[in-house]
Amino acid sequence: MAAGPRTPATTALTRAGLTFTTHPYTHDPGSDVGYGLEAAAALGVPPEVVFKTLVVHVDGLHGSGLAVGVVPVSTSLDLKAIAAALGHKKATMADGAAAERSSGYVMGGIAPIGQRTALPTVVDSSAQTLATMYVSGGRRGFDIGLAPADLVVVTGGTFAPIAR
């Protein structure tokens, strides 16, 4: 593991014994390109290998109804596809405050790993072609590099085609 902030995400990965790299960068609050595209530029990697974490509400899903979709920053989340991947018909983007409460992270820094409340997680199947993918490490300006299979292991997630 490289030096970087200690967050619930890095703690969870360390506890699980998984290999990962840390990539802090200077976040520009005035940037208008979006957190994920800013991260790709700062890390010097293509946007297709940097993934954003999106919290959704899935109608009929047990508990809070919340789930997590992880898709490349160069794409959008297909709400019908994530609902179907979770065995339901309809999903909507979760309210930002609900996403922050559930995850324990702030918008723009929500990591799919180490969330306060473990949620069903679906990672876009495009990640399976990558040796390393990058996801938020739990803070704005901090990403983690890891193998896609390890992300699925640590989140208890699944792969499905959920990006468009």
Stockholm file with secondary structure:
# STOCKHOLM 1.0

chainA/1-164         MAAGPRTPATTALTRAGLTFTTHPYTHDPGSDVGYGLEAAAALGVPPEVVFKTLVVHVDGLHGSGLAVGVVPVSTSLDLKAIAAALGHKKATMADGAAAERSSGYVMGGIAPIGQRTALPTVVDSSAQTLATMYVSGGRRGFDIGLAPADLVVVTGGTFAPIAR
#=GR chainA/1-164 SS CCSCCCCHHHHHHHHTTCCCEEEECCCCTTCCSCHHHHHHHHHTCCGGGBEEEEEEEETTCSTTCEEEEEEETTSCBCHHHHHHHTTCSCEEECCHHHHHHHHSSCTTCCCSSSCSSCCCEEEEGGGGGCSCEEEEEEETTEEEEECHHHHHHHHTCEEECCBC
#=GC SS_cons         CCSCCCCHHHHHHHHTTCCCEEEECCCCTTCCSCHHHHHHHHHTCCGGGBEEEEEEEETTCSTTCEEEEEEETTSCBCHHHHHHHTTCSCEEECCHHHHHHHHSSCTTCCCSSSCSSCCCEEEEGGGGGCSCEEEEEEETTEEEEECHHHHHHHHTCEEECCBC
//
